[in-house]
Amino acid sequence: MKPFFDLSVEEMKSYGYKIVDLIAEHYHELENKKPVTIASRQEMDSIFLQEAPEKGMPADKVLDFVMHKVIPNSNISSHPKAFSFVPGPSNFISTMADSLATGFNIFSGGWIVSPAAAELEIVIINWLLKMFNFPVKKGGGIFTSGGSMANLTALATARRIKCGNDFSKAVIYLSDQAHSSNIKAIRVLGFKKEQVKIIPTDLEFKIGINKLKNEIEKDQLEGKKPFCIIASAGTTNTGTVDPLDTLADICDKENLWYHIDGAYGGAAILSKKGSRTLQGIERADSLTVDPHKWFFQPYEIGCLLVKEASWLSNTFSEKPEYLRDIEGNESEINFYDYGIQLTRRFRALYVY
Ligand SMILES: Cc1ncc(COP(=O)(O)O)c(C=O)c1O
């Protein structure tokens, strides 16, 4: 077979069918496969490390190489026995939707470029808003590459809405069990170390409420500006859910932004027991959920939900001339106004 760019339609079809067969067989055989593979850098270098090739390789040869060398050297995190890491169960239909989204290379940034992609994102965000008892009319959200980007998007929004341009005195609170992506996000946003209060957890790994209240009071007395609490709805280490209602009461009383990181445990809302455990999640200003975990979607899809969609556009909207030219009416959402990415893949298609 010829190199990539010159394939005939028959060659493309036969190549694609081979890949679909391989994926279908993978799903069928999943339980019999070994979920974990370990390889050293030296072993991987010995297989893959080479100078960038001058000439293209026939597509069949590439596929053969991938199936023999790349796939077997990758863990299967969608394996039913993948207990050694955060599971990413995925599913076949969304895998095919992912292929369609990539195959048709649909730009999912602005309404005018692909209205159906924007509409599907609006529809699914509305489903999720309802699922978590967030207001559907006023509320909003955005799909991101994962939970980390959803947390970053949330904290950028929280800071913009609560602090405006001056965050020099702002303080943010989270427990010692909160996911590391929150700390990364805080660092990326340029907060200093002393603006971040890591609150020790109790014997059940829940955020220490008295310690939190004391810290907030102390910071207020020192003239600082407490502005945000991050709660965990399922910590990654133990699955512990922080006391969500109690934290919501504190945020109400102190006028703080309430962000809940539900990347790990949020999907439990779909079960009766889970929804009892997650009582209070609906009181968050912003909520991260992660469809590529317990919602059985392929990587990369995370999601941020917010109580007011305008908080996102007020934080992220930028209007260079060429984007002003393609503005529609307000109901036609441009998701590039709701987050950091301009060019975005069509993630909503996997979930739909
Ligand atoms: C609680 C929590 N938040 C955030 C993340 C980060 O999500 P992602 O890996 O999708 O960026 C994780 C990942 O395991 C998580 O468990």
The ligand as a Gaussian input file, in Angstrom:
#p B3LYP/6-31G(d) Opt

LIG

0 1
 C      -10.766000      13.969000      41.722000
 C      -10.035000      14.156000      40.433000
 N       -9.961000      15.400000      39.920000
 C       -9.305000      15.649000      38.767000
 C       -8.687000      14.631000      38.087000
 C       -7.946000      14.943000      36.815000
 O       -8.710000      14.515000      35.741000
 P       -8.042000      14.246000      34.302000
 O       -7.080000      13.142000      34.504000
 O       -9.235000      13.873000      33.482000
 O       -7.407000      15.509000      33.853000
 C       -8.732000      13.322000      38.575000
 C       -8.060000      12.202000      37.863000
 O       -7.973000      11.106000      38.318000
 C       -9.440000      13.069000      39.778000
 O       -9.520000      11.837000      40.296000

